[in-house]
Structures are given as structure tokens and as C-alpha cells.
Amino acid sequence: MPFKLGILGIDHGHIFGMLSNMLAEGCSCAAWWSDGAAVSEPKFRATFPALERVADRRRILDDPDVAMVLIAAVPCERAVLAIEAMEAGKDVMVDKPGCTTPEQLAALRACQARTGRIWTVNFSERFEVAAVARADALVKAGAIGRVVQTVGFGPHRQNLKTRPDWFFDPAKFGGILCDIASHQIDQFLHFTGSDSAEIVHAHVENTTMPDHPGFQDFGEVVLRSPKGHGYIRVDWFTPDGLPTWGDGRIFLLGTEGQIELRKYTEIGQAHRTNNLYLVNGEENVHIDCSDMALPYFPRLVADVQDRTETAVTQAHTFAVMNLAIAAQQKGQTP
């Protein structure tokens, strides 16, 4: 049976997808807590008017009916809140990045092992995108053979007028590779079937914001594992003419074919999302994936109830964040 949720932190807009998708699976939620004001609060209150904001997060953590806590606090604060929730006997879904430092990741590993709770990071560019779900099904069915390379692009629009102060502080948001590139690292490991990888190259820079010297608006990573190769580019350069926040794409090179995903838009055409292009020995097609179900959320509900790992393995989640943090450190090392 679906269960009750609690929320700690609504500082990032990904909380909307996290909560909405879990509610769609039949879960309930009565209360939320956040540390201070969040830019997302007016929209959050309008979207979920029945939820009560509580002044003390212990109201949520001490509620025996709350089985899972959703966390979208400031990135540097997510680890301590997740540990507090796991120690209180709750499973946790946290917005990416799940943590921002090696010390936080080590503490999360220890707490998860000690408590046996679920700590899952919602890598929304895979878990909330129907085109990725369709690509996953095609790859598993052998449509392009074995995936030997992924190329992932994660551009974002700056929207500076709506950004809180922590957005410009790498100590708080974790850096561009730890933050945004964690999505593409997740997809590289998943589609190549890799347990981990070597960071061959990593780079970050600030090209457009001299008034915010700590900010990073461009980053790239090259990954290599025994099973495949990956290139990742992330940036904050999305032009205003694009009808959405970013032209996110991923290319899957297989031994018997190729897949390209244009997740959020089609440049130069009518705006449409969830586009998949497949070419192999038999087909050369465009597939509209908008009706594809998202398996992560129903599987996660089952995992909470059955104590299984069908949505995503714990080892995979730790491996992604370990690589994201290591890439960030390598990329900003002079």
C-alpha cells in the first residue's frame, strides 16, 4: 500500500516533480518544513494548498506514519537532513546533488549501512523523462546492441532574477559538475552497465559572471570504464529564444545502432518534448515517447514496502555521487 510522506526543504524546484510523482502513486503528504524562506514557496503553496508548514522538522521526523522523507533543501544541507531522517527510521528521496563533499558522502554511506534505510537521489533527467524510459526499454531489448559511449548535454537557463543567494556559492550548491553533471554521470553508468568509472578529464569555469567569481557556468567531464566511454557538457548558456529551460540531449552509441534523445524541445520546429531518434540495421525512425510510463516511482513505492532495490540500487546512487564530487574536485583544481 502507498504510504505517507514528509518534506524537508523546498529550496529547489525539483520538489514539485518529486512530490507530484509520488502522490500520483497514491502516497499522501500532510506537512512540510523548510529552513527560512524559499523562492519556490509561493508556487509550492499554490500547488499544494492542503499541506501544512510546520515550524519544527521533528514534527515530521517523529511522526510514526511517515515512511519516506523528500528533501530539496539547499544542496549543502541535504546530507545532514537525510542522515537525520534515516536515523529517525525514514527512507529518503533527495534532490540532486544528494551531497556536496566527500565527507558528507562517507557519512551517508555509514548511516545507510547502519540503519538499512533507502537513500535515493532523484536524478530527474532520467527518472522523470519519458524518452529516457523508452530508450532504456529499447536498449534492454537489444535495439542498438551494447552501449559503448554516451554523450550527454545538460544546458540550463540562468534566470538570474529568480535565483537565491546560494545559487552563486559553490560551497552551497556543490559546483556545476557535482550538481548538474550528476544527471549525466547517472545516465552514463546506467546505459553502459558500469559500476564505476575513471575520470579522464574534468574542467569548470566562469565565463559570463564576473560579478559572481565563485560561480561556474560551464563544465565538462570525460569518463571511461571497462564497459564504455562518456562525454558530458553542462552549462548555464541557454538563450532566451528557446521555449524551455534547456535543450537537454543524450546520445547512445551502440554496437548495432544509435539513439538520440531530445528530451525537452526540438530546435527550429514546433515545441515538443520526449523525442527519441533510433537508427539500427532495420529502422531509421522518430518516436514520440510522451505516453511512456515512468518506472522509477512505482518501483520506489514497492521498494519502500518490500525492502528491495528495483527502482535503483543503493550502490549505483553512491557511485554516481562519488564520481560527481570527484569530477568537481578535479575540474576546479588548478
N, C-alpha and C positions, 0 to 999 in steps of 0.2 A: 504494500500500500504506500502511496505517496506520503510525505512527511512534512513537518513544519520547519521553516527556515527562519534565520535571523540575519540581520545585515549589520556589519561593522565597517563604516566608511562608504561614502558615496562620492568621493572626490574625483573619480574618473567616470566618463560616460559609459564605459563598458558595463557598469552595473545594470543598465537598462536591459541589455541583452541577456545578461546572466540571470536576472530575476525573472524577466518575461518568459524565457525558455523553460525555466524550472516550474513556474506557475502553469505553463501550458501542459506540463506533465502531471498536473494535479496536486503539486505541492502547495502549501499555504505559507503565508507570512503575515505576522501581526505587528512587528516592531523593527525599528532601525535606530542605529546610533551613529553619529559622526562627530569627529573632534573639531568643533568650530564650524564656521560657515563654509559651504562648498558652492562653487559656481553652478553646479548641477542641481542644487536644492530646489529652486522654483519649478523646474521641469519635473524633477522627481516627485514633488508633492502633487503636481497636477496629474502626473501619470498614475501614481499610486496613492490616491487620496485617503484610502481607508487605513493606511499604515500609520502607526503611532511612532513619533520620535521620542526616544527615552533619553534622559539625561545621564544615566549610569549604564554602561555596557554590561555590567553584571546582571542587569535585569534579563538580558538575552542569554548570557553565558550560564546563568543559574536556572534557567527555565528547563526542566527535565523533558519537555515535549519538543524542544528544538534539537533536531538531529544534525543539521548542517548549517554552517555559517558562511555567508557570502561576504567577501572582503574586497572593496575597491577604494581603500584609503590611499593617502599619499604613498607612492611606491616604497620609500624607505621605511615606512611604518607597518608594512604588510606582514613582515615576518614575525614581529613581536605579537601582533594581534592573532596571527594564525597559531602561534605556539600557545598563546593564552587560551584560544578556543579548543585546540586539541587537548590541552591539559584539563579542560572542563568537560571532556568527553564528546566533543563535537567533531564531525567531519568538516572539511573546509574546501570551498572553492574560492580561489583568489584570482583577481585580475592579473594580467601580465604587466610588468615582470613580477614573479612571485616573491622575489627578494632582490637585493641590490649589492650585496657584498659576499665574499667567501665565508666570512664568519656567520652571517645570517643563514646561509645555506647549510653550513655544518650544524648549526643549532636546530634547524628544521629537520634535517636528517635524523639527528639524535632524538628529537621529540617524536617524530613519526614512528621510529623504530620502538621507542619506549611505550607509546600509547596505542599503537596499532590503528590509529585513525587514518582516514583518507586525506591527503593533501594534494589537491589537483589544481593546476593553473589553467584557466580558461584561455587557451590560445585561440582566440575568436576567429582569426583569419583562416583557421582550419575547421574549428568546431561549429562555427556559425555561418559557414558559407556552403550553400547547396552545391555549387560547382565543384568544390573540393571533395564533398561526399561522393559525387558521381565519378570523379577522377579516381578516388580510392577504390570504388567498386570495379571500375574498368581495369585498373592496374591489377587488382586481385584476381580478376578473370583472365589475365594474360593478354590484354588487348595491345600492349606495347612491349611485351617481353619483360625483361628485368630492367628496372630503372637504374641507370648508371650515372646520371647527372641531373641535378635540379638547378634552375636559375630562378631566383626569387627577387621581385622588386616590390618594395614597400614604401611608396611615396605618400606623403601626408601634406595637408594644407596647414599653414601656420595658425590662422585665426587668432592673431595676437591679442585682439581686443577682448577675447573671452578666456584668455589663459591666466591661471593663477600664478602667484609668485614662484611656487615650487617647480613649475614647468621649466623655468630657466636655470635651475640649480641642479647640476649633475649629481651632487651628493644626495639630493632628494628624489630625482626621477631615475637615477641609475646610469644615465648616459644613453646615447642613441642606440648602441648595439645591445646593451643589456635590455633596454626597453623594447623598441620596435623590432629589432632583428631576432628577438626570441621567437617571434612568429615563424620567420623563415627557417631558423635552425630547427624548430619543431618539425616543419614540413620536410626538410632535408633528411633528418633521421627517420621519419616515418616512411617516406616513399622509397628511400634506398634500403630500408630494413637495417639501418646501422644502430648499434648500441651506443656508440660514441664516435668521436672524430678528432682529427688533428686540425688545429687552426693554423693553416699555412700562411695566411696574411690577414691582418686586420688594420683598419685605418678609420679615424674620425677627424672631423674638422668643423670649424665655424666659418662659413663663407659670407653670410649675409647679415649677421647681427653683431656689429662691433660694440653696441651698447650693452650687450649681454655676453661678455667674454667667456663665461663658463658654459654657454650653450653649445650644442653640436647639431648642425643642420644637415650633415652628410656623413654616412658611414658605409663601409663595405667590408665583407668577410669572404675569404676563400677557405673552404672546408675540404678535407679528404679523409676517407675511411677505407677500410678494406673492401667495402661494397660500392663506393661511389664517390663522386666529386660534387661540390656545390659552390655556387657563387651567389652572394647576397648583396644587394644595394638598397639602402634605406635613406630617406631624405625628407626634408620639410620644404620642398620646392614646388608643390602642386600649384599651377597657375589658376587664377580666378575664373578663367574661361571654362574649366572643367566642371561638369554639373554635379560632381560629388567630391569627397574629401581626398581621393587619391585613385590613380589608375593602377591598382594592385594587380600584379600578374605573377604567375608561376609557370615555368616551362619544365616539362618532364621528358627527358631524353631516354628512350628505352632501346633495348637491343633489337626490337622488332617494330618500332613506331614511335610517335611523339604525341604529346598532349600539351596544348597551351590553354591556360585558364586566364580569361579576362574577367576578373571577379566582380568589379564594381561599376564598370561602364564600357562603352565602345567609342573610342575616339573617332570623330568625323561622321558618326552615324547617330541615329535616334538612340537616346539613352536607354540602355537595357543592361541588366546585371546577370550574373551567373552564366557566362558564356564559356563553353568548352569547345575547343577545336581538336579533332582527332584525325591523325593520318597514320595508317599502317599498311600492311600488304593487301588489304581488301577495301579500306574505307578512306575517304577524304571528306570529313563532314563537320558541320557546326551543330552542336547540341545545346538546346535551351534547357538548363538544369534547374529552373526556378521551382519545379514541383518536387525536387528531390528532398526526401526527409533528412533531418539532421540526427544521426545516431548517438552522438555524444551524450545528450541529455537523458533520453530514456535509459541508456546503459548506465549512466551515473546513478540514476534513481535506483536501478537494480543493484548496483554495487554497494550502495549505502545499506540496502536491506539485506543483501546476501553476503556481504564482506568479500566481494570478488574484485577483479580488475579488468572488466570488459570494456570500459569507456577508454581508458588509457592506463598503462602500467605506471606504478609509482617510480620504477627505475627510469622510465623514459622521461618523466617530468623532471626528476632530479638531473638527468643527463643534459636536458635542454638548458636548464638554468645554469648548470655548471659551465657549459660552453658559452652561453651568453655573457656571463660575468667574466670569464677568461678572455673572450674576444674583446670585451670592453677594456679590460686592463691592458691587453696587448695593443689595442688600437690607439690608446692615449699615452702610451709610453714613448718618450722622446727617442 
